[in-house]
Amino acid sequence: MSPGSPHIIPSALAPDRRVVVTGAGLVTPMGLGWRENADGFREGRLAFREVTLFDTSRQRVSRAGEVVLPAGLPDTRLGPRPRARLDRATRLLLHAAAEAWAQGGWEHGLDAGRKARTPLVLGTSAGAMALGEGYFRQAVHEPVSRRGQATRVQQYQAQSQAVQVAAALGLGGPVTIISNACASGANALGHAFQLIRAGRATQVLAGGYDALCQLVFAGFDSLQALTTGLPRPFDARRDGLALGEGAALMTLESLASATARGAAILAEITGYGTATDLHHLTQPHPDGDAALRSMRRACILAGVGPGEIDYLNSHGTGTPLNDAAEARAIARWCEEAGCDPARLPVSSTKGSIGHLLGGAGAVEAVICLLALRDRFLPPSLNVREPDPAVVFDLIREPRTASPRRALTNSFGFGGSNATLILEKWN
């Protein structure tokens, strides 16, 4: 943070403006729920497998971070018919939502009036794309058949997954869908954070999700953006990303709300920054200009500098351009504040589970929460030789630690950049 920059110290804010996390739900290729994921990242597991959801025989790549979903669903208010119609993306989302809801204690901790006013904010890039694929296939191969097409049309719409989750949990507040590529999940959490800080909501259920689908998989493969081996974020010879799927949600509420109902507080979100670089449709600015601005803005809001960040979860896709730009942005961010970047622990968890696209930012925010609560730093796996641009402490093996503050970056096509800062609650 530059000397003299205006900032707000979160602890000086009124309790109804401070934003805390009381629950979190997580579904990734590593597993379902807090415990499976915490154990997997702490042990440095890889979670890639052969894709079974669609035919990959015409692609260069056949592996991805595919979630092993159970046949059953969490107990919710959804009846048998709506449950039977749920697509894969909504099932991922529902598992994460149910865990966050239960951990946050919202079922019995919020009365009917508050549930009716609670907003739902979700980030996604593909939504229920698989339903669109199904519609197209049937329209081409069985044009006279209309069976199931109306349901596909209705459920394909981006708000449909959110409406199903709201119905499952009994929420009645406004629904917001944020879709700005791979920054969607982080910006959804950031938007929820802003709603509470501005006094426009007392509590918000927010997060992100995306499911694997053939169109997106083939699209990334046609761009030759997918690695034919394992993703190697920040490796000098990295050759592309691996796709994954998953979902993460948080129950966010004001400190005053959480305190009044005696809720267990997991962490506080203290900073959020966003910026657009307008450089290129798919390529980041080579020097990471917008990434630098988004980190600066998050720090100014949190009232901290780079030297007070104990762990940075990078966007780190494993693609040549992204990792170099982010590495330069991190170095510039540290150096302009007079901090030694070599003292900053950084990793990319995409080396473990792949790139979850619109769900990545929310998933990685919850991974930061796991690190804060369970006292470890997850590694960047598969790195043989770090890129020369890496001047920070690249975590290559699981590490026991006691971080107090974590920062997570999410960058997307079109130059969309978002940064969140989470602080452990004592």
C-alpha positions in Angstrom: 0.0 0.0 0.0 1.4 3.3 -1.0 2.3 5.8 1.8 -0.6 8.2 2.4 -3.2 6.0 0.7 -6.6 6.5 2.2 -7.9 3.4 3.8 -10.5 2.1 6.2 -9.5 -0.1 9.1 -12.1 -2.8 9.3 -12.1 -3.0 13.1 -13.1 0.7 13.2 -16.2 0.0 11.3 -19.6 -0.3 13.0 -20.5 -4.0 13.7 -23.3 -3.8 11.2 -20.8 -2.9 8.5 -18.2 -5.6 9.1 -18.7 -8.7 7.1 -18.0 -12.1 8.6 -18.2 -15.7 7.4 -20.3 -18.0 9.5 -20.6 -21.0 7.1 -18.9 -22.4 4.0 -19.7 -25.3 1.7 -17.2 -26.8 -0.8 -17.4 -29.3 -3.6 -14.3 -29.9 -5.7 -12.6 -32.8 -7.5 -10.8 -33.3 -4.2 -14.0 -34.3 -2.5 -17.3 -33.1 -1.0 -17.2 -30.9 2.1 -14.8 -29.1 4.3 -13.0 -32.2 5.8 -12.3 -34.0 2.5 -11.0 -30.9 0.9 -8.9 -29.8 3.9 -7.3 -33.2 4.2 -6.6 -33.4 0.4 -5.0 -30.0 0.1 -3.0 -30.5 3.4 -1.6 -33.7 2.0 -0.9 -32.3 -1.5 -3.1 -34.7 -3.4 -3.8 -34.6 -7.1 -7.5 -34.9 -8.2 -7.5 -35.5 -11.9 -9.2 -38.5 -13.6 -10.5 -39.6 -17.0 -13.5 -37.7 -18.1 -16.7 -39.9 -18.0 -19.3 -37.2 -18.6 -18.9 -36.9 -22.4 -16.8 -38.3 -25.2 -13.3 -36.9 -25.4 -12.0 -39.2 -28.2 -11.7 -36.2 -30.6 -9.8 -34.0 -28.2 -6.1 -33.9 -27.4 -6.9 -34.3 -23.7 -9.1 -36.8 -21.9 -8.4 -35.9 -18.2 -9.9 -33.2 -16.0 -10.9 -32.4 -12.4 -14.2 -34.3 -12.5 -16.1 -34.5 -9.3 -17.3 -37.8 -8.0 -20.9 -36.9 -7.1 -23.0 -39.2 -4.9 -26.3 -40.4 -6.2 -28.3 -38.8 -3.4 -28.9 -35.1 -2.6 -28.9 -33.2 0.7 -32.2 -33.0 2.5 -33.9 -29.7 1.5 -37.3 -28.3 0.7 -37.3 -29.5 -2.9 -39.9 -32.1 -3.8 -39.2 -35.3 -5.7 -40.1 -33.9 -9.2 -37.8 -30.8 -8.9 -35.0 -33.0 -7.5 -35.3 -35.4 -10.5 -34.9 -32.5 -12.9 -31.7 -31.1 -11.5 -28.8 -30.9 -13.8 -25.2 -31.6 -12.8 -24.3 -27.9 -12.2 -27.3 -27.5 -9.8 -26.4 -30.7 -8.0 -22.9 -29.4 -7.3 -24.3 -26.1 -6.2 -26.9 -27.7 -3.9 -24.3 -29.8 -2.1 -22.2 -26.8 -1.4 -25.2 -24.6 -0.4 -26.5 -27.2 2.1 -23.1 -27.5 3.8 -22.8 -23.7 4.1 -26.4 -23.4 5.3 -25.9 -26.0 8.0 -22.5 -24.7 9.2 -23.8 -21.1 9.3 -26.8 -22.2 11.4 -29.2 -20.4 9.2 -32.0 -23.0 9.3 -32.9 -22.2 12.9 -30.8 -19.0 13.3 -32.9 -16.9 10.9 -36.6 -16.4 11.2 -39.0 -16.6 8.3 -38.9 -12.9 7.7 -35.1 -12.7 7.5 -35.0 -15.7 5.1 -37.6 -14.0 2.9 -35.2 -11.0 2.6 -31.9 -12.8 2.2 -30.2 -12.2 -1.2 -28.5 -15.0 -3.2 -25.5 -14.0 -5.3 -23.9 -16.6 -7.6 -21.1 -16.4 -10.1 -20.8 -18.8 -13.0 -19.4 -18.8 -16.6 -21.1 -21.9 -18.1 -24.2 -22.3 -15.9 -26.2 -25.3 -17.1 -24.4 -25.5 -20.5 -24.9 -29.2 -20.6 -28.6 -28.7 -20.9 -28.1 -26.5 -23.9 -25.9 -29.2 -25.4 -28.7 -31.8 -24.8 -31.3 -29.5 -26.4 -29.1 -29.0 -29.5 -28.3 -32.7 -29.9 -32.0 -33.7 -29.7 -33.0 -30.9 -32.0 -30.5 -32.1 -34.6 -30.9 -35.9 -34.3 -34.5 -36.2 -33.3 -36.2 -33.0 -34.6 -39.7 -34.3 -34.3 -39.2 -35.2 -30.6 -40.1 -32.6 -28.0 -39.6 -34.8 -25.0 -37.7 -33.0 -22.3 -37.0 -30.0 -24.5 -39.2 -27.6 -22.5 -37.4 -28.5 -19.3 -34.0 -28.0 -20.9 -35.0 -24.6 -22.1 -36.3 -23.5 -18.7 -33.5 -25.0 -16.6 -30.8 -23.8 -19.0 -31.4 -20.2 -18.1 -28.7 -18.9 -15.7 -31.2 -17.9 -13.0 -32.8 -21.3 -12.8 -30.0 -22.9 -10.8 -30.2 -20.0 -8.3 -34.0 -20.3 -8.1 -33.7 -24.0 -7.3 -31.2 -23.3 -4.5 -33.4 -20.6 -3.1 -36.4 -22.9 -3.2 -34.4 -25.7 -1.6 -33.4 -23.5 1.4 -36.4 -21.3 1.7 -34.8 -18.0 0.6 -37.0 -15.3 -0.8 -34.6 -12.4 -1.4 -33.3 -11.0 -4.7 -31.2 -13.2 -6.9 -28.1 -11.9 -8.7 -26.1 -13.8 -11.3 -22.6 -12.5 -12.0 -20.9 -13.9 -15.1 -17.5 -12.3 -16.0 -15.5 -15.4 -16.9 -13.1 -16.8 -14.3 -13.5 -13.9 -11.9 -17.3 -14.6 -11.5 -17.1 -16.5 -8.2 -14.8 -13.9 -6.6 -16.9 -11.0 -7.8 -20.1 -12.7 -6.5 -18.5 -12.9 -3.0 -17.3 -9.3 -3.5 -20.8 -8.1 -4.4 -22.3 -9.8 -1.4 -19.6 -8.2 0.8 -20.5 -4.8 -0.6 -24.2 -5.3 0.0 -23.6 -5.9 3.7 -21.1 -3.1 4.1 -23.5 -0.7 2.4 -26.3 -1.7 4.8 -28.4 -3.1 1.9 -28.5 -6.6 3.4 -27.9 -8.1 6.8 -26.9 -11.5 5.4 -26.2 -12.9 2.0 -25.7 -16.5 0.6 -23.0 -16.1 -2.1 -20.5 -18.1 -4.1 -19.7 -19.6 -7.5 -20.0 -22.8 -9.5 -19.4 -24.5 -12.9 -19.7 -28.0 -14.2 -17.7 -29.7 -16.9 -19.4 -29.7 -20.3 -18.3 -30.8 -23.7 -18.7 -27.4 -25.4 -16.4 -25.6 -23.0 -13.9 -28.5 -22.8 -13.7 -28.7 -26.6 -13.4 -24.9 -26.9 -10.4 -24.7 -24.6 -8.8 -27.7 -26.3 -9.3 -26.0 -29.7 -7.5 -23.0 -28.4 -4.7 -25.4 -27.3 -5.0 -23.9 -23.9 -5.3 -27.3 -22.2 -2.2 -29.1 -21.0 -1.7 -32.6 -22.3 -0.1 -33.6 -19.0 -0.5 -32.1 -15.6 -1.0 -28.4 -15.0 2.2 -26.7 -13.7 1.4 -23.2 -12.5 4.5 -21.0 -12.4 6.7 -23.7 -13.9 9.2 -22.4 -16.5 7.9 -25.0 -19.0 4.2 -24.9 -18.2 2.1 -25.6 -21.3 -1.6 -25.0 -20.3 -4.4 -25.4 -17.8 -6.5 -28.4 -16.8 -10.2 -27.9 -16.5 -12.2 -28.9 -13.4 -15.6 -28.4 -11.8 -17.1 -27.6 -8.5 -19.0 -25.2 -6.3 -18.4 -23.1 -3.2 -20.8 -20.9 -1.1 -20.4 -18.8 2.0 -23.0 -17.6 4.5 -22.0 -14.0 4.9 -23.5 -11.6 7.5 -22.8 -8.5 9.4 -20.8 -8.9 12.6 -23.7 -7.4 14.5 -26.0 -10.1 13.1 -23.6 -13.0 13.8 -23.0 -11.7 17.3 -26.6 -11.2 18.1 -27.5 -14.8 17.3 -24.4 -16.3 18.9 -23.0 -17.7 15.7 -19.6 -19.2 15.4 -17.5 -16.9 13.2 -15.0 -18.5 10.8 -13.3 -15.4 9.3 -13.9 -11.8 8.3 -13.7 -10.6 4.7 -11.9 -7.3 5.1 -10.9 -6.4 1.5 -12.3 -6.6 -2.1 -10.8 -5.0 -5.2 -11.7 -5.3 -8.8 -10.3 -3.8 -12.0 -10.5 -4.3 -15.8 -7.4 -4.0 -18.0 -9.1 -3.6 -21.5 -5.9 -5.1 -22.9 -7.1 -8.1 -24.9 -10.1 -10.4 -25.1 -8.2 -13.5 -23.8 -4.7 -12.2 -22.8 -3.8 -10.4 -19.6 -1.7 -7.2 -19.7 1.9 -8.5 -19.8 2.9 -6.5 -16.7 -0.4 -7.4 -14.8 -1.5 -3.8 -14.6 -5.1 -4.6 -13.7 -4.1 -7.4 -11.4 -1.9 -4.9 -9.5 -4.8 -2.4 -9.2 -7.2 -5.0 -7.9 -4.7 -6.1 -5.2 -4.0 -2.5 -4.3 -7.7 -1.7 -3.9 -8.4 -4.8 -1.8 -5.5 -3.8 0.5 -6.6 -0.2 0.8 -10.1 -1.3 1.8 -8.7 -3.8 4.3 -6.2 -1.3 5.7 -3.2 -3.6 5.2 -0.1 -3.8 3.0 1.6 -6.8 1.3 3.8 -7.3 4.3 0.7 -8.2 6.4 -0.5 -10.9 4.0 0.5 -14.4 5.2 -0.6 -16.4 2.2 -1.6 -15.5 -1.4 -3.7 -18.0 -3.4 -2.9 -17.0 -6.9 -5.0 -17.3 -10.0 -2.1 -19.3 -11.4 -3.7 -21.2 -14.3 -0.5 -22.8 -15.7 -0.8 -21.0 -19.0 2.4 -19.1 -20.3 0.9 -15.6 -20.4 -1.3 -15.6 -17.2 1.4 -16.9 -14.8 4.1 -14.5 -16.0 1.7 -11.5 -15.8 0.5 -12.4 -12.3 4.1 -13.0 -11.1 5.1 -9.5 -12.3 2.0 -8.0 -10.7 2.8 -9.6 -7.3 6.4 -8.5 -7.5 5.4 -4.9 -8.3 2.7 -4.9 -5.6 5.3 -5.9 -3.0 8.1 -3.7 -4.2 6.0 -0.5 -4.4 5.1 -1.0 -0.7 8.8 -1.6 0.3 8.2 -5.3 1.0 10.4 -8.2 0.0 8.4 -10.5 -2.3 10.6 -13.4 -1.3 8.9 -13.4 2.1 5.4 -13.8 0.6 4.1 -17.4 0.5 2.2 -18.0 -2.8 0.6 -21.0 -4.4 -1.9 -22.0 -7.0 -4.3 -24.8 -6.1 -5.3 -25.2 -9.7 -2.3 -27.6 -9.9 -4.3 -29.9 -7.6 -7.9 -29.7 -8.9 -7.8 -27.8 -12.2 -9.4 -24.5 -13.3 -13.0 -24.3 -12.1 -13.7 -21.3 -14.4 -16.7 -19.3 -13.0 -16.5 -21.3 -9.7 -12.7 -20.9 -9.2 -12.8 -17.6 -7.3 -15.3 -18.8 -4.7 -13.7 -22.2 -4.4 -10.3 -20.6 -3.8 -11.7 -18.2 -1.3 -13.0 -21.2 0.7 -9.6 -22.9 0.3 -8.1 -19.8 1.9 -10.6 -20.2 4.7 -9.5 -23.9 5.2 -5.9 -22.7 5.4 -6.7 -20.0 8.0 -8.8 -22.4 10.1 -6.8 -25.6 9.8 -3.3 -24.0 9.9 -1.6 -25.1 6.7 -0.6 -23.6 3.3 -1.7 -25.6 0.2 1.0 -26.3 -2.4 1.5 -25.5 -6.1 2.0 -29.1 -7.4 3.9 -30.4 -10.4 6.4 -27.5 -10.5 9.9 -28.7 -11.6 11.6 -25.4 -12.3 10.0 -22.1 -11.3 9.7 -19.5 -13.9 12.3 -16.7 -13.7 9.5 -14.2 -13.0 8.8 -16.0 -9.7 10.5 -13.9 -7.0 8.1 -14.8 -4.2 8.1 -17.9 -1.9 6.4 -20.5 -4.2 5.0 -23.2 -2.0 5.8 -26.5 -3.7 5.1 -28.9 -0.8 2.2 -28.8 1.8 3.3 -26.6 4.7 2.2 -26.3 8.3 1.6 -22.6 9.2 -0.6 -20.3 11.1 -1.7 -17.6 8.6 -3.7 -14.8 9.9 -4.6 -13.1 6.6 -5.0 -14.6 3.1 -5.4 -12.9 -0.2 -6.9 -14.6 -3.3 -6.7 -13.5 -6.9 -9.1 -14.3 -9.7 -8.6 -13.1 -13.3 -10.8 -13.8 -16.3 -11.1 -13.4 -20.1 -11.9 -9.8 -21.1 -9.5 -8.4 -18.5 -11.8 -9.0 -15.5 -9.8 -9.1 -12.2 -10.9 -9.6 -8.6 -9.1 -9.8 -5.3 -10.5 -10.8 -1.9 -8.8 -10.6 1.6 -9.9 -12.9 4.4 -8.8 -12.6 8.0 -8.9 -15.3 10.6 -11.3 -14.7 13.4 -9.9 -15.1 16.9 
